[in-house]
């Protein structure tokens, strides 16, 4: 009886200690779970805003062709039907999201429609006051700015949008008068499908809302409305739209971390082991007091047993920690038996990053490794050779994803021989961002450091590329060679710093003179520049030359050593038909000859190369 109270007290204390530790573990787990849920919501919101921004930018980029057509119309006057057809067909081929491109005259009656097939109902259509877009069209006419309509029933069938771009021509008194609208017509489903193509939206169900009403949806299996995010969408001038995205369980699962469960399990296990150890210690103490004779031997056995159990626990915990850490890594880690092509170990990123399940990845690597990693056997030989030569085992490869697309991968591989068998230890990393950065650096290498224009290397490559492209199209190619007059005297009189500033201003004037996206201005060398005008004949080239002359004259850069008193240019123009000539070198020679004639005849002028000219 005297010992019953202390034993009861000890058991009660141990039970309370165990409950307290379990409660602490649950509290810590709850805090980690709440933090993880908040992180998932933040990530989903960020993804939703990013997707909306990319979709807006894509639409702006794709309708830029209409803006260029309108600028051409407004600057040159009403362009011929065949040239309009060429520009419109180019825009239609570049962006399949169009239903049609149309010209509606100043009387609001449809004049030109491309393509005619599928849009027969729009031919001859007239916009009346009863049409839902009449007020918006009048607003575009009054403001002179393009306006995107709300969705409405198309005469071709279905619902769509229209982008109204006002057009103007100048009359005999040079007054600008309204000449109708250049219209880009989009079908809702076709436009959204095309804009979403290639964007990172496979992890979301997408809903397009107009004034809160759904007009388009793209569903992903088992999306989660409880985590949906709605963000405003600004389609050009129209702010009546919004984008609602609901993440898929796959995305949410990717954002989840096993850390809260690991912490909870480890904490509960630690609590149990601690209480068990205390109980065991008390039991050993009780036995020691009862068995004084065998105390030393029993104490040694208990101590040895505790050490073994501790080592076993630590080994298991270290192994589990390694597995958990590798599964949390974004880099793939795998160990591969080369003899029977069995995967001995791999973390989740190895297969999940490519869209495979663990079993599917193992099976494919065993039965058809060339399908998973093209050139697999040749790559193994490179790994063996790198080991023999003592070289680095880092390789840039491509791996095939479950959707059959290829993904860039940087693989660090090492071959190890153990007990007469060869094993491959590899770490794979998705390095697409680094490759894209290298590509951007490559683009920077094509720019002239002083003026910001493209350099001579880019000029040579662009001229050859446009030559080949226009040869297939049977279209003309124009080249302008430009030289700053008396530039050496300018440098000698005012200094090289002033000369550099003048070249930068001239370069900016050249860039501002270009009206089409495909036109390119380059610094050819020193004070000499070049402009490549694709699909441009003599009239278009002379028009650009006049704009350049006007822009440079507007700069009014003083030139004490020039007879004109200010800085001027000489321009040589040459037009070529790539379909009838073999190489673009002759075009460069002709434009140089025309430039030489312009300088020989007194500078500050434009000369066109003609047959018989040297």
C-alpha distance (Angstrom), angle and dihedral (degrees) to the residues before:
residue distance angle dihedral
X1 . . .
X2 3.84 . .
X3 3.82 89.3 .
X4 3.85 96.6 46.8
X5 3.79 95.8 79.6
X6 3.84 96.5 50.5
X7 3.85 90.8 47.2
X8 3.79 91.7 49.7
X9 3.80 90.6 47.7
X10 3.81 92.0 50.2
X11 3.82 92.9 49.6
X12 3.82 91.1 47.7
X13 3.82 91.4 49.1
X14 3.82 91.9 49.8
X15 3.81 91.6 48.3
X16 3.82 91.6 50.4
X17 3.80 90.7 46.7
X18 3.82 90.9 51.7
X19 3.83 92.3 48.1
X20 3.82 91.4 48.5
X21 3.81 92.4 51.3
X22 3.81 91.2 46.6
X23 3.81 90.3 50.5
X24 3.81 90.7 50.4
X25 3.81 90.0 50.3
X26 3.81 92.0 50.8
X27 3.81 91.5 48.4
X28 3.80 91.7 51.3
X29 3.82 90.5 47.2
X30 3.83 91.2 50.8
X31 3.83 91.6 51.5
X32 3.82 91.7 49.9
X33 3.83 91.6 48.0
X34 3.83 91.8 50.6
X35 3.80 91.4 48.8
X36 3.81 90.8 49.0
X37 3.85 92.5 49.9
X38 3.82 90.6 51.3
X39 3.80 90.6 49.4
X40 3.82 90.3 52.4
X41 3.82 91.4 52.0
X42 3.81 91.4 49.1
X43 3.81 91.2 49.4
X44 3.81 93.0 48.4
X45 3.81 90.4 49.7
X46 3.80 91.5 49.2
X47 3.82 91.1 48.8
X48 3.82 90.4 49.8
X49 3.82 93.3 51.6
X50 3.80 91.7 44.9
X51 3.82 92.6 51.2
X52 3.82 91.4 48.4
X53 3.83 91.0 50.8
X54 3.81 92.1 48.5
X55 3.82 91.2 49.0
X56 3.84 91.7 50.3
X57 3.82 92.0 47.9
X58 3.81 91.7 47.7
X59 3.83 91.7 54.5
X60 3.82 91.2 47.5
X61 3.82 91.0 50.5
X62 3.80 94.0 46.8
X63 3.82 97.4 49.5
X64 3.80 91.8 46.5
X65 3.81 87.0 95.6
X66 3.83 89.4 65.9
X67 3.80 90.1 52.1
X68 3.80 90.4 52.7
X69 3.83 91.5 48.7
X70 3.82 90.0 50.7
X71 3.82 92.0 48.9
X72 3.80 90.0 50.6
X73 3.85 90.3 49.8
X74 3.82 93.4 47.0
X75 3.82 94.5 47.5
X76 3.79 99.3 41.6
X77 3.76 101.4 29.2
X78 3.79 124.0 -118.9
X79 3.82 105.5 -12.3
X80 3.84 121.6 -138.2
X81 3.80 118.3 -89.3
X82 3.82 94.0 -116.0
X83 3.81 92.5 52.4
X84 3.81 89.7 45.9
X85 3.82 89.4 51.2
X86 3.82 90.4 51.0
X87 3.81 93.5 51.0
X88 3.83 92.8 43.1
X89 3.83 93.3 48.4
X90 3.81 89.5 49.5
X91 3.84 90.4 53.8
X92 3.84 91.8 45.6
X93 3.80 92.2 51.2
X94 3.80 92.4 45.4
X95 3.84 94.4 51.9
X96 3.84 118.5 28.1
X97 3.82 89.9 -169.7
X98 3.83 90.9 87.9
X99 3.82 120.0 100.9
X100 3.81 89.0 -167.6
X101 3.83 145.2 -34.2
X102 3.81 115.5 -128.1
X103 3.79 143.7 179.4
X104 3.80 114.5 -143.4
X105 3.82 112.3 -168.0
X106 3.79 127.3 -129.8
X107 3.84 88.1 -92.9
X108 3.85 86.9 62.2
X109 3.82 91.6 -114.9
X110 3.80 120.1 131.3
X111 3.82 111.1 -108.4
X112 3.82 109.7 166.4
X113 3.85 127.2 24.4
X114 3.81 129.3 179.4
X115 2.94 126.6 -139.8
X116 3.80 96.1 24.2
X117 3.82 93.2 -170.5
X118 3.79 108.5 89.5
X119 3.84 91.8 11.0
X120 3.81 100.1 70.3
X121 3.82 90.9 121.5
X122 3.83 90.5 62.0
X123 3.83 95.0 56.1
X124 3.79 108.5 105.2
X125 3.85 92.1 4.9
X126 3.83 114.5 151.9
X127 3.81 125.6 -151.7
X128 3.80 109.3 -130.0
X129 3.78 134.0 -177.0
X130 3.79 89.9 -100.6
X131 3.80 92.6 61.4
X132 3.85 113.4 102.4
X133 3.84 90.5 -128.1
X134 3.82 97.6 50.2
X135 3.84 95.7 97.4
X136 3.81 92.0 45.2
X137 3.82 91.0 51.4
X138 3.80 90.7 50.4
X139 3.81 89.2 49.3
X140 3.84 89.3 53.7
X141 3.81 89.9 48.6
X142 3.82 92.4 49.9
X143 3.81 95.8 45.3
X144 3.81 97.3 37.9
X145 3.83 88.9 -134.4
X146 3.80 130.1 116.7
X147 3.82 115.6 -101.6
X148 3.84 128.9 -161.8
X149 3.81 114.2 -145.8
X150 3.78 129.9 -138.7
X151 3.80 116.0 -103.5
X152 3.82 116.2 -75.2
X153 3.80 140.4 162.1
X154 3.82 109.8 -74.7
X155 3.79 119.0 -139.6
X156 3.82 85.7 -130.7
X157 3.82 88.4 59.3
X158 3.80 132.4 -93.9
X159 3.83 128.1 46.8
X160 3.76 124.5 -62.6
X161 3.80 149.9 147.9
X162 3.79 132.3 -108.1
X163 3.81 125.8 -150.5
X164 3.84 106.9 -150.8
X165 3.84 112.1 -155.9
X166 3.84 112.3 -178.4
X167 3.83 117.5 -133.1
X168 3.80 128.2 -154.1
X169 3.80 137.3 -169.8
X170 3.78 131.1 -171.0
X171 3.81 121.2 -117.4
X172 3.82 127.4 -145.8
X173 3.82 90.4 -77.6
X174 3.86 89.9 52.9
X175 3.81 90.3 -113.1
X176 3.77 114.7 145.0
X177 3.80 114.9 -118.2
X178 3.79 131.8 -174.5
X179 3.84 113.8 -97.8
X180 3.80 102.7 -178.9
X181 3.80 131.3 -96.4
X182 3.80 136.3 -54.2
X183 3.83 100.7 -141.5
X184 3.78 129.6 -160.4
X185 3.82 109.2 -163.7
X186 3.81 119.3 -160.4
X187 3.80 129.9 -174.2
X188 3.82 108.7 -136.9
X189 3.82 97.6 -128.3
X190 3.82 95.1 41.1
X191 3.83 93.5 46.7
X192 3.81 95.2 48.3
X193 3.82 93.4 44.0
X194 3.82 89.9 52.1
X195 3.83 94.8 44.8
X196 3.80 91.5 48.9
X197 3.81 92.7 48.2
X198 3.81 109.3 109.2
X199 3.83 94.7 8.9
X200 3.77 120.9 120.9
X201 3.85 94.5 -104.2
X202 3.82 102.9 117.9
X203 3.79 89.8 103.0
X204 3.83 93.9 58.1
X205 3.78 142.4 58.8
X206 3.82 105.3 -129.0
X207 3.82 123.7 -146.3
X208 3.83 121.8 -177.1
X209 3.82 112.0 -152.8
X210 3.79 126.5 -166.2
X211 3.82 111.5 -162.0
X212 3.81 87.1 -22.3
X213 3.83 94.4 -49.8
X214 3.81 120.8 115.1
X215 3.83 114.1 -119.9
X216 3.83 100.4 160.6
X217 3.79 137.8 20.1
X218 3.79 136.4 -178.3
X219 3.79 110.2 -167.7
X220 3.79 128.5 -152.3
X221 3.82 118.7 -163.3
X222 3.81 116.1 -87.0
X223 3.83 97.4 -7.4
X224 3.82 116.9 -177.9
X225 3.85 113.0 -118.8
X226 3.81 90.2 -175.1
X227 3.82 89.2 70.5
X228 3.83 96.3 39.9
X229 3.81 119.2 137.4
X230 3.80 125.9 -155.9
X231 3.80 118.2 -156.8
X232 3.81 129.4 178.3
X233 3.80 115.5 -104.7
X234 3.80 121.7 -151.1
X235 3.82 108.1 -159.8
X236 3.81 99.8 -170.2
X237 3.85 104.8 -64.9
X238 3.84 95.9 -13.0
X239 3.82 116.8 96.1
X240 3.82 97.7 172.2
X241 3.79 92.5 98.7
X242 3.78 133.3 84.4
X243 3.78 134.7 -178.5
X244 3.80 122.4 -133.0
X245 3.80 117.6 -164.3
X246 3.79 127.0 -172.3
X247 3.84 116.4 -167.6
X248 3.79 122.3 -129.9
X249 3.82 122.8 -122.1
X250 3.81 86.8 -112.2
X251 3.82 91.7 62.2
X252 3.80 92.9 44.6
X253 3.80 89.8 49.0
X254 3.81 90.3 51.6
X255 3.80 90.1 53.4
X256 3.78 93.8 48.8
X257 3.79 120.9 94.5
X258 3.82 126.6 -152.5
X259 3.81 89.3 -139.7
X260 3.87 97.2 103.0
X261 3.82 92.2 51.4
X262 3.80 91.5 44.0
X263 3.81 91.2 50.5
X264 3.82 91.7 47.0
X265 3.80 93.6 48.4
X266 3.80 93.1 45.3
X267 3.81 92.4 47.2
X268 3.83 94.2 49.0
X269 3.80 91.1 45.5
X270 3.80 90.9 49.3
X271 3.81 90.9 49.5
X272 3.79 92.1 49.7
X273 3.79 93.1 46.7
X274 3.80 92.0 47.7
X275 3.81 93.3 51.7
X276 3.80 90.6 43.4
X277 3.79 89.7 51.3
X278 3.82 90.7 50.7
X279 3.81 91.2 49.0
X280 3.77 90.4 48.2
X281 3.81 91.3 48.8
X282 3.80 91.5 51.2
X283 3.79 91.2 47.8
X284 3.76 91.1 49.9
X285 3.77 90.5 49.5
X286 3.80 90.9 51.3
X287 3.77 91.9 49.9
X288 3.80 91.2 46.0
X289 3.78 91.0 56.1
X290 3.82 90.5 48.6
X291 3.78 95.6 43.5
X292 3.79 105.4 42.3
X293 3.75 92.2 156.8
X294 3.81 94.7 60.1
X295 3.80 96.8 36.9
X296 3.81 98.1 112.1
X297 3.82 95.7 48.7
X298 3.83 93.3 43.2
X299 3.79 92.0 47.5
X300 3.81 91.2 52.4
X301 3.81 91.5 49.1
X302 3.82 92.6 48.9
X303 3.80 91.8 47.1
X304 3.80 91.7 49.4
X305 3.79 91.3 47.3
X306 3.80 92.2 50.5
X307 3.80 90.9 50.8
X308 3.81 91.7 50.4
X309 3.80 92.0 47.8
X310 3.78 91.5 47.0
X311 3.80 91.9 49.8
X312 3.81 90.0 48.1
X313 3.80 92.3 49.2
X314 3.79 92.0 47.4
X315 3.81 91.7 48.1
X316 3.78 91.7 50.3
X317 3.79 92.3 45.4
X318 3.81 92.0 48.7
X319 3.81 91.0 48.8
X320 3.80 91.8 47.9
X321 3.82 90.7 46.3
X322 3.81 91.0 52.4
X323 3.82 90.9 49.6
X324 3.81 92.3 47.4
X325 3.81 93.1 47.5
X326 3.80 93.6 48.4
X327 3.82 90.5 48.6
X328 3.83 89.1 51.6
X329 3.80 92.2 51.3
X330 3.81 119.6 102.0
X331 3.82 89.4 -146.0
X332 3.79 119.4 82.5
X333 3.84 116.7 -117.4
X334 3.80 121.9 -170.2
X335 3.83 140.8 163.5
X336 3.79 114.6 -152.7
X337 3.82 130.7 -166.2
X338 3.81 104.6 -141.4
X339 3.83 95.1 -164.0
X340 3.82 97.3 64.5
X341 3.86 98.3 10.3
X342 3.79 92.2 -118.9
X343 3.83 122.1 154.3
X344 3.81 105.7 -129.2
X345 3.81 93.6 -175.2
X346 3.79 138.9 -6.3
X347 3.78 134.4 165.1
X348 3.79 124.3 -127.2
X349 3.83 95.2 -99.3
X350 3.83 90.0 61.8
X351 3.81 94.0 69.3
X352 3.83 105.3 13.3
X353 3.81 92.9 57.8
X354 3.81 88.0 61.6
X355 3.81 95.2 44.2
X356 3.84 97.4 -106.8
X357 3.77 130.8 126.0
X358 3.80 115.3 -122.2
X359 3.82 92.4 -107.0
X360 3.81 94.0 46.9
X361 3.81 90.6 50.0
X362 3.83 92.5 50.5
X363 3.81 92.1 47.3
X364 3.80 94.4 48.3
X365 3.81 93.2 46.9
X366 3.80 90.4 51.0
X367 3.81 99.6 43.9
X368 3.82 104.6 30.0
X369 3.83 113.4 9.7
X370 3.82 91.3 163.2
X371 3.82 88.6 64.4
X372 3.82 91.8 53.4
X373 3.81 97.4 40.0
X374 3.84 111.9 19.1
X375 3.81 110.1 -136.3
X376 3.83 91.0 20.6
X377 3.82 97.7 155.0
X378 3.80 93.7 44.1
X379 3.81 88.0 50.1
X380 3.84 91.2 53.2
X381 3.79 88.6 55.2
X382 3.81 89.5 52.3
X383 3.82 89.8 51.6
X384 3.83 91.0 50.8
X385 3.80 91.0 47.3
X386 3.83 91.1 49.5
X387 3.83 89.5 53.1
X388 3.81 91.6 49.9
X389 3.82 92.3 47.7
X390 3.80 94.8 41.9
X391 3.81 91.0 -123.2
X392 3.79 128.9 146.9
X393 3.80 113.8 -77.7
X394 3.83 96.4 -143.3
X395 3.81 115.3 123.6
X396 3.80 134.1 179.6
X397 3.82 107.6 -137.4
X398 3.79 141.6 154.9
X399 3.81 122.9 -119.9
X400 3.80 124.4 -161.3
X401 3.79 115.4 -122.2
X402 3.80 124.8 -143.4
X403 3.83 89.2 -100.7
X404 3.85 88.5 58.4
X405 3.83 93.6 -109.4
X406 3.81 121.2 128.0
X407 3.81 122.3 -116.8
X408 3.80 125.8 -163.1
X409 3.82 112.6 -119.1
X410 3.79 133.8 -177.8
X411 3.83 106.8 -148.8
X412 3.79 123.1 -165.8
X413 3.82 104.9 -161.9
X414 3.81 133.0 -178.6
X415 3.79 126.5 -177.7
X416 3.82 117.0 -143.4
X417 3.80 127.9 -171.4
X418 3.82 117.0 -150.7
X419 3.83 127.7 168.2
X420 3.79 91.1 -12.2
X421 3.84 95.1 -52.1
X422 3.79 129.6 107.2
X423 3.78 120.3 -131.2
X424 3.79 129.1 -173.9
X425 3.79 118.8 -144.2
X426 3.81 112.8 -167.8
X427 3.78 141.6 174.8
X428 3.82 116.2 -161.6
X429 3.78 126.0 -165.5
X430 3.80 132.9 -173.4
X431 3.83 100.8 -124.6
X432 3.78 100.1 172.9
X433 3.84 91.5 123.1
X434 3.82 92.1 55.8
X435 3.81 91.4 48.6
X436 3.80 90.0 50.3
X437 3.85 89.7 50.4
X438 3.80 89.6 52.8
X439 3.80 88.7 51.3
X440 3.81 90.4 52.7
X441 3.80 90.2 50.8
X442 3.79 87.9 51.7
X443 3.81 89.4 55.1
X444 3.81 90.2 51.0
X445 3.80 88.7 55.2
X446 3.81 87.8 62.9
X447 3.82 94.5 61.4
X448 3.79 127.9 91.0
X449 3.81 108.4 -118.3
X450 3.82 96.4 -143.2
X451 3.81 103.8 44.0
X452 3.81 103.5 21.2
X453 3.82 90.6 -127.7
X454 3.80 122.3 123.3
X455 3.80 113.4 -78.5
X456 3.81 132.0 -125.4
X457 3.82 92.9 -89.5
X458 3.81 91.5 56.6
X459 3.84 90.6 44.7
X460 3.82 91.9 57.2
X461 3.80 92.9 47.8
X462 3.84 95.0 43.8
X463 3.82 93.2 47.5
X464 3.82 91.7 52.2
X465 3.83 91.8 45.2
X466 3.82 94.3 50.0
X467 3.81 89.6 44.9
X468 3.82 91.6 57.1
X469 3.83 93.1 43.3
X470 3.81 95.4 48.8
X471 3.80 91.2 45.3
X472 3.83 87.8 63.0
X473 3.83 91.5 46.3
X474 3.82 95.0 43.7
X475 3.83 90.0 -129.7
X476 3.88 128.8 140.9
X477 3.81 125.8 -104.8
X478 3.82 123.2 -149.0
X479 3.82 126.5 -160.0
X480 3.83 125.8 -167.4
X481 3.80 119.1 -164.0
X482 3.82 112.6 -163.9
X483 3.81 130.4 -170.2
X484 3.82 129.7 -174.2
X485 3.82 108.0 -121.3
X486 3.83 118.6 -119.3
X487 3.81 91.0 -6.9
X488 3.80 95.9 154.2
X489 3.82 89.6 55.6
X490 3.84 88.0 48.2
X491 3.82 90.8 54.4
X492 3.81 92.9 44.7
X493 3.80 92.6 50.3
X494 3.85 101.9 39.4
X495 3.80 104.0 21.0
X496 3.80 135.7 -110.1
X497 3.82 93.9 -79.3
X498 3.81 90.3 60.3
X499 3.80 88.9 44.5
X500 3.80 91.6 54.4
X501 3.81 91.0 48.4
X502 3.81 90.2 50.8
X503 3.82 92.1 50.6
X504 3.80 90.4 51.2
X505 3.82 91.4 51.6
X506 3.80 91.5 47.7
X507 3.82 90.2 49.4
X508 3.80 90.6 52.3
X509 3.83 90.5 49.3
X510 3.82 89.8 52.2
X511 3.80 91.8 50.4
X512 3.83 91.8 49.1
X513 3.80 90.6 51.2
X514 3.81 93.3 62.5
X515 3.79 114.7 93.6
X516 3.82 103.8 179.1
X517 3.77 128.4 66.2
X518 3.81 93.7 -128.4
X519 3.84 95.0 53.9
X520 3.83 112.8 104.4
X521 3.83 131.7 -159.6
X522 3.84 118.3 -162.3
X523 3.77 138.1 179.5
X524 3.80 101.6 -119.7
X525 3.81 95.4 -171.7
X526 3.83 138.6 -53.2
X527 3.81 107.6 -17.6
X528 3.82 92.8 -16.6
X529 3.83 122.7 104.8
X530 3.80 135.5 -177.3
X531 3.83 133.9 -153.8
X532 3.84 122.1 -159.6
X533 3.84 114.1 -155.5
X534 3.79 113.4 -171.4
X535 3.82 120.3 -154.5
X536 3.83 90.0 8.3
X537 3.81 129.5 134.4
X538 3.82 130.8 -164.4
X539 3.83 97.0 -73.4
X540 3.78 93.0 51.4
X541 3.81 92.4 46.7
X542 3.81 92.6 49.8
X543 3.80 89.4 48.4
X544 3.82 91.5 55.0
X545 3.84 90.8 45.7
X546 3.81 90.3 52.9
X547 3.81 90.5 50.3
X548 3.82 90.4 50.2
X549 3.83 91.5 49.9
X550 3.81 90.6 48.8
X551 3.82 93.4 47.2
X552 3.83 92.8 49.5
X553 3.81 92.0 45.1
X554 3.82 89.1 51.5
X555 3.82 88.8 57.8
X556 3.85 88.6 64.2
X557 3.81 92.7 -160.2
X558 3.81 107.2 -176.1
X559 3.83 114.3 -122.7
X560 3.84 111.4 -174.4
X561 3.82 91.9 -173.1
X562 3.83 95.9 52.2
X563 3.81 123.4 90.3
X564 3.81 87.4 -134.3
X565 3.80 92.6 56.2
X566 3.80 92.1 -130.2
X567 3.79 136.8 62.5
X568 3.84 115.4 -79.2
X569 3.82 140.0 175.5
X570 3.78 136.2 -132.3
X571 3.82 115.6 -147.4
X572 3.79 131.5 -162.8
X573 3.82 119.7 -165.1
X574 3.80 128.2 -162.2
X575 3.81 127.3 177.5
X576 3.80 122.1 -159.2
X577 3.80 138.9 -178.3
X578 3.85 106.0 -139.7
X579 3.81 90.8 -164.4
X580 3.83 89.7 66.8
X581 3.80 100.4 39.3
X582 3.79 132.1 61.1
X583 3.82 105.2 -144.4
X584 3.85 136.6 21.7
X585 3.84 92.5 -131.2
X586 3.81 90.0 90.8
X587 3.82 90.0 56.7
X588 3.83 90.6 54.9
X589 3.82 90.9 48.3
X590 3.81 92.3 50.0
X591 3.80 94.4 49.0
X592 3.84 89.0 48.0
X593 3.81 89.1 52.0
X594 3.80 91.4 49.4
X595 3.83 89.7 48.8
X596 3.81 90.1 50.6
X597 3.82 90.1 52.4
X598 3.82 91.3 49.5
X599 3.82 91.0 53.4
X600 3.83 91.9 42.7
X601 3.82 91.7 53.1
X602 3.80 92.8 55.3
X603 3.83 107.9 -72.2
X604 3.84 126.5 -111.3
X605 3.81 90.8 82.7
X606 3.82 144.3 91.8
X607 3.80 123.8 -116.5
X608 3.81 128.4 -170.4
X609 3.80 119.7 -145.0
X610 3.78 112.0 -117.3
X611 3.78 132.5 -174.2
X612 3.78 112.0 -83.7
X613 3.80 91.8 32.9
X614 3.83 113.5 120.6
